[in-house]
């Protein structure tokens, strides 16, 4: 089995690693925990008793709840993103943004949606060379756009030719097109280096995000920029993406 296919699987695992996607480059777990504790103390001093709950699964820092005003605050695993009640008093928001400088605040309802770039089940979900080869070769030969993507992948990854028309009929045509197109983008990104892989992750976030602001934390983390610069990069990328990934579907 060719090295190109092994490299493709390695890049797929890298760009789909949720920690790599959202982990700030300068993350320090001890500092993040101290910040959580300091925020709990400050909110208690300014607004009264705070109910504090550490998250046991390691996916979040924890939750802070105020009784009056009634506000819930969830702190991300890496301590730089907050999810809060949809409406919070200005005084509380000032503490979060002005005094503690949290980079991004989202509504609690966003926690019920998939993370940017996440897919419950991808049609081409294998991450070992042998299994991914079978999934690529099993792609149907129609429509012509899908056949062309399959042949491009087969040629670039040095896969054997298989007679027949493929047998994957369990996913809608548009999903197969989008996934084959994504594999092509991953192959190219793997050759172009780290920045291309970062943009691939941003593209996945833009496509999967339930709203336009969803990818902003990822851009801030991956490129080390602040909110306004991240917004500029996001709008620039959204303008380019239909040309780069035409089968990805309508953007949010």
Secondary structure as UniProt FT lines:
FT   HELIX           3..16
FT   HELIX           18..22
FT   TURN            25..26
FT   HELIX           29..47
FT   STRAND          50..54
FT   TURN            56..57
FT   STRAND          60..66
FT   TURN            67..70
FT   STRAND          71..76
FT   TURN            77..78
FT   STRAND          81..84
FT   HELIX           90..94
FT   HELIX           95..99
FT   STRAND          104..107
FT   HELIX           108..112
FT   TURN            116..117
FT   TURN            123..124
FT   HELIX           129..137
FT   HELIX           144..156
FT   TURN            157..158
FT   HELIX           173..192
FT   HELIX           194..208
FT   TURN            212..215
FT   HELIX           216..223
FT   HELIX           227..244
FT   TURN            246..247
//
